[in-house]
Amino acid sequence: MKIFRRLFFMFAILVLLVGCKKNPEKVDLNIMIPLGSPALAQTYMESTLPSLGDNVSYSIDIVSGTDPLIAAFASGSHNIIYAPTNLGAKLISTGVNYSYAGTIVWGNYYLATGADIDFNFSDLEGKELILFGQNSTPDIILQTIINSYDFANPPTITYVDSVGTALATLTADNTKIVLLAEPVLSVASLPSNVPNIKIIDIQSEWEVLTGESSYPQAGIFVHNDLNLDVVHDYLEMVEDSIEQALQDPAAIAQMAVDLEYGFPLPVLIGAIPRSHLEFKNAQESRDAMELYFNYILDFNPALIGGALPGDSFYIE
């Protein structure tokens, strides 16, 4: 009987330890997300606030532009940061204590015009293209594709300071050809802005060039001190949020309106399908990431820190 009691006691302790191992301490997740397609990837989660467990709470900061993201990486103020993949790689190469957890946006760039012209990439010979994001993802992708074409008179690029300025350029003169990102493309597509808009899907051009359906444009970076069980639970919630967005864009668009993302409902309904939202974890994304990063190395190695990230860049 004593042996039985002793074994029962040991078994109870083991069960208790296993039950506590996953997340023994309270975890407060501070999450930073840039407005746009990355935010739409998790809108369902932000709206419904599903539980990540009794010991886990989270808060979400939606921000504009990359400056807050850079500051958060440097300070460690947020243990989960959504960011362009090349930006995260560059900052991690400088020693910030984060790793890559997964991809959520697989390209949301489009060339757009209201001009009455044939509008395929091969028709851009000698045309002026208005482009935002010099030396960042849109510039890298577009110039890589341009260089793959045998143009006798290649398109010229005029840079503007933001996607908002690119939109303003197009609405002021519908004959211009501009690069836009979702959800701004859907703003331009409103009949009151650019009637009879024509678009070129940059992601389709990337597939023609590389054989990959798209490139890992934006993803989730996590602080290396964060409990990996919590990380994986969080990623499952993000994956579910993306599935909800793809299944019912109108419902998710309404949630985004209620969360005051700043875009009208018709714009968000149009933006979700064209944001190429899909969750792939770090390891599943790695081949596509390295292909994309190799093109960046040819374009400007400094944009990812001078070399391909190693194994430690990707969480398991």
Long-range contacts (C-beta under 8 A, 24 or more apart in sequence): 22-53, 22-229, 23-53, 23-55, 23-56, 23-227, 23-229, 23-230, 24-55, 25-55, 26-55, 26-56, 26-57, 27-55, 27-56, 27-57, 27-226, 27-227, 27-230, 28-57, 28-58, 28-59, 29-56, 29-57, 29-58, 29-59, 29-79, 29-80, 29-226, 29-230, 29-234, 30-58, 30-59, 30-61, 30-77, 30-78, 30-79, 30-80, 31-58, 31-59, 31-60, 31-61, 31-78, 31-79, 31-80, 31-81, 31-82, 32-60, 32-61, 32-63, 32-68, 32-69, 32-72, 32-77, 32-78, 32-80, 32-81, 32-82, 33-60, 33-61, 33-62, 33-63, 33-82, 34-62, 34-63, 34-64, 34-65, 34-66, 34-68, 34-69, 34-82, 34-83, 34-218, 35-62, 35-63, 35-64, 35-261, 35-262, 36-108, 36-181, 36-182, 36-183, 37-105, 37-108, 37-181, 37-182, 37-183, 37-218, 37-271, 37-275, 37-276, 37-277, 38-82, 38-83, 38-104, 38-105, 38-218, 39-82, 39-256, 39-261, 40-183, 40-245, 40-252, 40-256, 40-268, 40-271, 40-272, 40-275, 40-277, 41-82, 41-104, 41-105, 41-238, 41-241, 41-242, 41-245, 41-275, 41-277, 41-279, 42-82, 42-104, 42-237, 42-238, 42-241, 42-242, 43-241, 43-245, 43-252, 43-255, 43-256, 43-259, 43-261, 44-240, 44-241, 44-244, 44-245, 44-252, 44-255, 45-237, 45-238, 45-240, 45-241, 46-241, 46-255, 46-259, 47-255, 47-258, 47-259, 50-237, 50-240, 52-230, 52-233, 52-234, 52-237, 53-230, 53-233, 56-230, 56-233, 58-234, 62-259, 62-261, 73-98, 73-221, 76-223, 78-223, 79-222, 79-223, 79-225, 79-226, 80-220, 80-221, 80-222, 80-223, 80-226, 80-234, 81-220, 81-221, 81-222, 82-218, 82-219, 82-220, 82-221, 83-218, 83-219, 83-221, 84-136, 84-137, 84-217, 84-218, 85-216, 85-217, 85-218, 85-219, 85-289, 85-292, 86-136, 86-137, 86-140, 86-293, 86-296, 86-303, 86-304, 87-136, 88-219, 88-221, 89-293, 89-304, 89-305, 89-309, 89-313, 90-302, 90-303, 90-304, 90-305, 92-221, 92-305, 92-309, 92-313, 93-304, 93-305, 93-306, 93-307, 93-309, 94-305, 97-223, 97-224, 97-225, 98-221, 98-222, 98-223, 98-224, 99-221, 99-222, 99-224, 99-282, 99-312, 99-313, 99-314, 99-315, 100-219, 100-220, 100-221, 100-282, 100-285, 100-289, 100-309, 100-313, 100-314, 100-315, 101-219, 101-220, 101-221, 101-222, 101-231, 101-235, 101-281, 101-282, 101-315, 102-219, 102-220, 102-235, 102-238, 102-279, 102-280, 102-281, 102-282, 102-284, 102-285, 103-216, 103-217, 103-218, 103-219, 103-278, 103-279, 103-280, 103-285, 103-288, 103-289, 104-218, 104-219, 104-220, 104-238, 104-242, 104-277, 104-278, 104-279, 105-216, 105-217, 105-218, 105-219, 105-275, 105-276, 105-277, 106-203, 106-213, 106-214, 106-215, 106-216, 106-217, 106-276, 106-277, 106-278, 107-141, 107-202, 107-203, 107-206, 107-214, 107-215, 107-217, 107-276, 108-181, 108-182, 108-185, 108-217, 108-274, 108-275, 108-276, 109-137, 109-138, 109-141, 109-142, 109-179, 109-180, 109-181, 109-202, 109-203, 109-217, 110-179, 110-180, 110-181, 110-182, 110-185, 110-199, 110-200, 110-201, 110-202, 110-274, 111-142, 111-177, 111-178, 111-179, 111-180, 111-199, 111-200, 111-202, 112-170, 112-177, 112-178, 112-179, 112-180, 112-185, 112-188, 112-189, 112-194, 112-197, 112-198, 112-199, 112-200, 113-170, 113-174, 113-175, 113-176, 113-177, 113-178, 113-197, 113-198, 114-170, 114-174, 114-175, 114-194, 114-195, 114-196, 114-197, 114-198, 115-174, 115-175, 115-176, 115-177, 115-198, 116-196, 117-198, 119-198, 119-199, 119-200, 120-200, 121-145, 121-149, 121-200, 121-205, 122-149, 124-151, 124-155, 124-177, 125-151, 125-152, 125-153, 125-154, 125-155, 126-151, 126-153, 126-154, 126-155, 126-156, 127-155, 127-156, 127-177, 128-155, 128-156, 128-157, 128-158, 128-176, 128-177, 129-155, 129-156, 129-157, 129-158, 129-177, 129-178, 129-179, 130-158, 130-160, 130-166, 130-169, 130-170, 130-176, 130-177, 130-178, 130-179, 131-157, 131-158, 131-159, 131-160, 131-166, 131-178, 131-179, 132-159, 132-160, 132-161, 132-162, 132-163, 132-165, 132-166, 132-179, 133-163, 133-179, 134-159, 135-300, 135-303, 136-303, 137-217, 138-179, 138-181, 140-295, 140-296, 140-299, 140-300, 140-303, 141-202, 141-206, 141-215, 142-179, 142-202, 143-299, 144-209, 144-295, 144-298, 144-299, 145-202, 145-205, 145-206, 145-209, 148-209, 167-193, 170-194, 182-271, 182-274, 182-275, 183-263, 183-267, 183-268, 183-270, 183-271, 183-275, 185-270, 185-271, 185-274, 186-263, 186-266, 186-267, 186-268, 186-269, 186-270, 186-271, 186-274, 187-263, 187-267, 189-270, 190-266, 190-267, 203-276, 210-291, 212-288, 212-291, 214-276, 214-288, 215-288, 215-291, 215-292, 216-280, 216-285, 216-288, 216-289, 216-292, 219-285, 222-315, 228-315, 228-316, 231-315, 235-279, 235-281, 238-279, 239-279, 242-277, 242-278, 242-279, 245-272, 245-277, 246-272, 246-273, 246-277, 249-273, 282-313, 282-314, 282-315, 282-316, 283-314, 283-316, 285-314, 286-314
